[in-house]
Amino acid sequence: MLEKHPKVVRVLFPGLPSHPDHKIALKNRSNNKINGGSGMLSFYIKGDIKKTNKFLSSLTVCTLAESLGGVETLIESPALMTHGSVPAEKRKLLGIDDNFVRLSVGVEEVEDLIADLK
């Protein structure tokens, strides 16, 4: 859904065929009966830090949090949160642009998460 979203530039998730390491991710799965991958992914939103902040503020199911280790779906903007003290030039070198978002998918219903992210 995110790859096709008009407000998303790029999705980083090895479980997607579009990811450059997709074949490696499939090969390294612990259970071949499961397709896809982990619940961790990242994506870039079209726009600047203001658009990213507006997007994050609009969410009702996903919880904004710096720690991505819970059973609920958690989301963060590294540029605003975990890497806020890192100079912008250094963040850029690390791929942490102002429109970069990290998402840890939790136990909520898939339909609820999709509706929230749209």
N, C-alpha and C positions, 0 to 999 in steps of 0.2 A: 504494500500500500504506500509506504513512504517513498519508494523509488519512483512511483507514478504521481506522487503529490506535486501539484504545480508550485508549491512554496518551498520545496526541498530541492537543493542543488545536487546533493550526493549522499548516499548511504554507505557506511562502512560496517559490513557484517559478513564474515567468512562463510556463513550459511547460504548466502546468495550466489547464484551462478555468475553474477557480474563482478564479484570480488576476485582480485588477482590470485588469491590463495585459496579459492574455493575447493579445488581438487585436493589440496593438502588437508584442509579442514575435514573433508569427507573421509579421507584415508585415516585420519587420526581420531575419528569418533570412537568412543568407548563402547557404543552399542550400535551395530549396523542396522538394527530394526528401527532406529530413530532417524528421521530425516530432518535437516535443518541444522541447528547448532544451539549455542547457549542463549541465555536471555539478555546478554549484553550487546549493545550496538551503539553506534554513533551516527550522527548525520549533520549536515550543514544546511541551515535555513537560508533562503534567498533574503538578502538584506543585511543590515548592520546590527550592532549590539542592541539598539533600541527595538528593532523588529524581533530579535531573539528574546529580549526581556518581555515584550508584549505577548509573544507566543507562550512563554513559560507562565506568565501571569494568567493566561486564559484557561489553563488546564484545570480540570475539576477531579479527574480520576487519578492522574499521575501526581505524585507528591514531589515538590521541589526539595532537594536535599543534597548535601555535599557528600555524604556517605551513600554508596550505592549497594549496601548490603542488608536488605530486608526482604520480607515476603511480599510487601506491597511494591507496586511499580514506582520507581524513583527516577527522577530526571534532574539534570544539572547543566549549567553553563559554566564550563571551566574558566572562561575568560572573566566571568563575574564572580566566581566562587573559588574553587580549589586553586586556580592559578592567577587569581586577581592581583597578587603582589609581584608576579613575574612581568618584566617589561614587555610591552607589545611586540617589539622586534624579536625577542627570544620566543615568545608564544608562537609567533608566525612561523619561525623555523621548526617548531615542534608540531606544526599543523593545528595548533589551537587558535583558530581564528575567532573573531568576535561572534560569528554565527554558528559556532560549533556546539553541539549538544550531545550529551551522553545519556543513555537510557538503560535502565536495568528493569526488565520486564518481570512483574510479580505474578501473583496468583489470580488476579482479576479476570473476569470474562473477556475473551479476545474482542468481542463486539464492542464492549464498553471502552476498551483501550483505543480501538480504531476510531470510534466516534469522538473520543477526547482529543486525539491527535489530528483529526481533520480540522 
